[in-house]
Amino acid sequence: MYMDLFTKHYPRKGKLEESAYYYWYLYMQRLDDYGYRHRLWEDFGDVKMPFWDWWSTHQELFRTGEKFGVLELKTDAEIREARSEGAYIVRIDSQCTREYLMRYFREFLDATKIRKGSGRRKHLEEVKYAKYPFHKRPDVKSLRISLDVWDLRHQIPKPTLYEIGVELKLCPDHVINEKKDVQAVQTDKMNVMNATVSRYLRWAETTMAYIGGGVFPVNKHPSYDFTTTTSMVSEDNSRRKGKA
C-alpha cells in the first residue's frame, strides 16, 4: 500500500513546462519507431493525443510514494500480508498514555534495523515505487532547451549550431556583431556558441537513445548498460564499446 508524493514535477494546469513528466511525454513523441508495435506502446499508448487526455489514463505509470509507515491492521489476512512483506507487528496498549508509548516506541525503533531518514527525502526514495521512475533527478530547464535544440536541428534545411544558439538566445553575449567584432572575437564567440548548443544537442540525443527503453532522463551514457531494459540501448552501448 502506497501514498502519492506530489513532487514538484506533478503536472499542473498553467504550469506544464515545470513538469518533467510533460517532457517525458514530449520526448516520446519524437521517437521515430514509436507505434503500436513498439515495446512501450502497451504502457504509454498514443502519446500524440492531447497531454491532459493522455495523462488522465497513464499517470499510474509514474505513481510514486513511500509505503505507509504506520497502519492499523484489522484482519488476520492483513497481518499475514504485512508479515510477508517484512513489516514489524507491534501491539499498542490503548490504556497507556501517549508520552509513555512514544518513549518506548523510540526505544523499540533504536533496537530495530529500521533506517534513519536524512530529513529531506532523497530523489530515489521519491520514485523507487514507480513503474517508470526518473533515472536521475530531472533538470526541467535543460530538458526544455535540449528539446528545442533537437527540434531546430531536425528542421529542413538544417540550421548550423550557431544559428540554433542565436534563435534560442542561449548565449546573448556571444552573438557576433560583424560590424564591431574583429575576426578573433568572432571566432571566439562562434566557438562558445557552438559548444553550448552542442552540449544541449548531445543531451537530447542521449535522452532519445534511452527513452525508448523507458529510461528518462539521461543526459550522458551511464557507466552501465540497460541490457535487460531495451535492446536498442544494448546495441547503442555495444557501438560505443567498439569505438573505445
C-alpha positions in Angstrom: 0.0 0.0 0.0 1.5 3.3 -1.1 0.7 7.0 -0.8 1.4 9.5 -3.6 4.1 12.1 -3.3 3.0 15.2 -5.2 6.5 16.3 -6.1 7.2 19.5 -8.0 7.1 17.5 -11.3 3.5 16.6 -10.9 1.7 18.3 -13.9 -0.4 21.3 -13.0 -2.5 23.3 -15.4 -0.9 26.6 -16.4 2.5 25.3 -15.3 3.0 22.3 -17.6 6.5 23.4 -18.6 7.6 22.9 -14.9 6.8 19.2 -15.1 9.4 16.6 -16.1 6.5 14.2 -16.8 5.3 16.6 -19.5 8.8 16.5 -21.1 8.8 12.7 -20.9 5.6 12.8 -23.0 7.1 15.3 -25.5 10.3 13.3 -25.9 8.3 10.2 -26.5 6.6 11.9 -29.4 10.0 12.3 -31.2 10.7 8.6 -31.3 10.9 7.6 -34.9 10.0 4.0 -34.4 7.3 4.5 -31.8 3.9 3.0 -32.7 1.5 0.2 -31.7 4.3 -2.4 -32.3 6.8 -0.6 -30.0 7.5 -2.4 -26.8 6.3 0.6 -24.7 3.0 1.0 -26.6 1.1 -1.2 -24.2 2.1 1.1 -21.3 2.4 4.5 -22.8 -0.2 4.2 -25.6 -0.8 7.1 -28.0 1.5 10.0 -27.0 0.2 12.1 -29.9 -3.2 12.7 -28.1 -3.5 15.9 -26.1 -1.4 15.8 -23.0 -4.2 16.0 -20.4 -6.2 13.2 -22.2 -3.0 11.1 -22.2 -2.1 11.9 -18.6 -5.5 11.1 -17.2 -5.1 7.5 -18.4 -1.4 7.0 -18.0 -0.3 8.8 -14.8 -0.4 5.4 -12.9 2.9 4.6 -14.7 4.7 7.2 -12.7 2.9 6.9 -9.3 5.4 7.4 -6.6 5.4 7.2 -2.9 6.7 5.6 0.3 4.9 2.7 1.9 2.7 3.7 4.8 4.9 3.8 7.8 2.2 3.1 10.4 -1.0 1.3 9.5 -3.7 -0.3 11.7 -4.2 -3.9 10.8 -7.8 -5.1 11.4 -7.8 -8.6 9.9 -5.7 -11.8 10.1 -5.2 -11.5 6.3 -3.8 -8.0 6.7 -1.4 -9.2 9.5 -0.2 -12.1 7.3 0.3 -9.8 4.3 2.3 -7.3 6.4 4.4 -10.1 7.9 5.2 -11.5 4.5 6.4 -8.0 3.4 8.8 -7.8 6.3 6.7 -5.5 8.5 7.0 -5.4 12.3 3.9 -6.5 14.1 3.6 -4.4 17.2 0.9 -4.4 20.0 0.0 -1.0 21.4 -1.9 -0.8 24.7 -4.6 1.8 24.4 -4.7 2.3 28.2 -1.2 3.8 28.1 -0.5 7.5 27.8 0.9 8.9 24.5 4.1 10.1 26.3 4.7 6.6 27.7 4.1 5.0 24.3 6.3 7.4 22.4 9.2 6.9 24.8 9.1 3.1 24.5 8.4 3.3 20.7 11.6 5.3 20.3 13.4 2.6 22.3 11.8 0.0 20.0 13.0 1.8 16.9 16.5 2.1 18.2 16.6 -1.6 18.7 15.5 -2.5 15.2 17.3 -2.2 11.8 14.8 0.5 10.6 16.9 3.1 8.7 17.1 6.7 9.8 16.0 9.3 7.3 18.0 12.2 6.1 15.4 14.7 6.9 14.8 15.6 3.3 13.6 12.7 1.1 16.2 11.8 -1.4 15.3 11.5 -5.1 15.5 7.7 -5.2 13.1 7.5 -2.2 10.6 9.6 -4.1 10.5 7.5 -7.2 11.5 3.9 -6.3 8.0 2.6 -6.2 7.0 3.9 -9.7 6.8 1.5 -12.6 8.7 4.1 -14.6 10.8 6.2 -12.2 13.1 9.0 -13.1 16.5 7.7 -13.9 18.1 10.8 -12.4 16.8 14.0 -10.8 15.3 15.9 -13.7 16.5 19.3 -14.7 13.4 20.7 -16.4 15.2 23.8 -17.9 17.8 21.6 -19.5 15.1 19.2 -20.8 13.3 22.1 -22.4 16.3 23.7 -24.0 17.6 20.3 -25.2 14.3 19.5 -26.8 14.2 22.9 -28.5 17.7 22.4 -29.9 16.7 18.9 -31.1 13.6 20.2 -32.9 15.5 23.0 -34.6 18.4 20.7 -35.6 15.9 18.4 -37.4 14.4 21.1 -39.5 14.9 21.2 -43.2 17.2 22.9 -44.2 19.2 22.0 -41.1 20.5 25.2 -39.3 24.0 25.4 -38.0 24.8 25.1 -34.3 25.5 28.8 -34.2 22.2 29.7 -35.8 20.3 27.5 -33.3 22.1 29.2 -30.4 21.1 32.6 -31.8 17.5 31.5 -32.4 17.1 30.2 -28.9 19.1 33.1 -27.3 21.3 30.7 -25.5 24.4 32.9 -25.2 23.3 36.5 -25.9 26.8 37.8 -25.1 28.3 35.6 -27.8 26.2 36.8 -30.8 28.6 38.0 -33.5 28.5 41.7 -34.4 30.1 41.7 -37.8 30.5 45.5 -37.8 32.3 45.7 -34.5 33.9 42.3 -33.8 37.3 41.6 -35.2 37.9 38.2 -36.6 39.5 36.7 -33.4 36.5 37.8 -31.4 34.1 36.4 -34.0 35.8 33.1 -33.9 35.8 33.0 -30.1 32.0 33.8 -30.0 31.3 31.2 -32.6 33.2 28.5 -30.7 31.4 29.3 -27.4 28.0 29.3 -29.0 28.8 26.0 -30.9 30.0 24.3 -27.7 26.9 25.4 -25.8 24.5 24.2 -28.4 26.4 21.0 -29.0 26.2 20.2 -25.3 22.4 20.5 -25.3 22.1 18.5 -28.6 24.2 15.8 -27.1 21.9 15.6 -24.1 18.9 15.4 -26.3 20.4 12.7 -28.4 21.3 10.6 -25.3 17.9 11.1 -23.9 16.4 9.9 -27.2 18.7 6.9 -27.2 17.3 5.7 -23.8 13.7 6.8 -23.7 12.6 4.1 -26.0 13.5 1.7 -23.2 11.5 3.6 -20.6 14.6 5.3 -19.2 14.3 9.0 -18.6 16.0 11.4 -18.3 19.6 10.6 -19.3 22.0 13.3 -20.3 25.1 11.2 -20.5 25.6 7.5 -21.1 25.6 5.6 -17.8 28.6 3.6 -16.7 26.4 0.5 -17.0 24.0 -0.5 -19.8 20.4 -1.4 -19.7 20.7 -4.8 -21.3 17.6 -6.0 -19.6 15.6 -2.9 -20.3 15.9 -2.4 -24.1 17.8 -4.0 -27.0 18.1 -0.5 -28.5 20.1 0.6 -25.6 22.2 -2.5 -25.5 23.1 -2.0 -29.2 23.9 1.6 -28.6 26.3 0.6 -25.8 27.9 -2.1 -28.0 28.7 0.5 -30.6 30.2 2.8 -28.0 32.4 0.0 -26.6 33.5 -0.9 -30.1 34.8 2.6 -30.6 36.7 2.6 -27.3 
